[in-house]
């Protein structure tokens, strides 16, 4: 399974959630609403989830092994940091 696209939607409000992400696999299957979260231990991803009637959150879709989770997290965080760095670069202005 290959990650063929990662789309980042940055969150511009203060808080721990920094972005919402969509990941496409093999140009055939997409998972939306993956969250990029900042914690004291660094950045991590949270898979899309739904709140159950008893208040517990359950993943809607998630990798079933650690290797796949790490592969997805690495791809997302690389794209997130690249997007963040590009947004912070000063833009050239022309003086007339």
N, C-alpha and C positions, 0 to 999 in steps of 0.2 A: 504494500500500500504506500503510495507516494503522495506527499503533500504538494499540490499543484498551485495553490493560491492561498494567500493570507491577507485578509482585509481588516484594517485597524480603524476603529471609530473612537477617537480620543474623547475622554470625558473632561470638560473644562471647568469642573467645580471641585472645590476642596473635598478631600475624603480619601479613603483607601482604594476605591475602585478607580483605576486610571484609564481603562479602555474597555470596549466591547469588541469582540473579534468574531469573524466568520472564517472558517478554514474549509477549503475544498480538497477532496481526496480524489486522485486519479481523474480529475476533470469530470467526475460523475456524481459525487456525493458531497453535500455541504453540511456543516454543523455551524449553526448561528448561536449567538449569545454566550460565547465563551468570554469570561471576564479576566482582565489583568488586574491583579490586586497587589498593593504594596503593603508589606508587613515589616516588622522590626528585623526579620531575618532576610529581607530582600523581596524581590518580585516573584510571584507565582501565578498560575492560572487556576481558575475555578470553572469547571464544566457547567453547561446549562443545567439548571435545576428547577424544580417546582416545589412549592410549599404544600405539604399534606394537611389534611384537616386537623391533625393533632399538633401542627406547628413545626414539624420536622421537615428539613429540606432533603429531597431525593434527586439524584442526578437523572436527567432525561436521557443523556447519551454520555458515555465515558469509555476510555480505553480500559481493557481488561488485564493489562500487564504494565509493569513499571517501565519497560523499555519503550513501549509505544507512548506512554504518558510523557516521558522525558523527551522523546523525539518531537512531539506536538508542542510541548512547552518551549523547547529550544527554538523551533521555527517561529513561534509567536513572539517570544521575547526578543529575538534578533530583529524581526520586522518592527516591533514596537520601538526599540531603542534607535533603529535607523530612522524611523519616522519622526521620533522625538528630536533627534540630532539635526535632521534636515529642517525641521520647523524652527529650531533655535539659531540656525545660521543667519548672519546678517545678510540682508538683500542689498544688491548693488543699486545705487541710485545714480542717475546721470544728471550732471549739473549743466545747465545751458547758459 
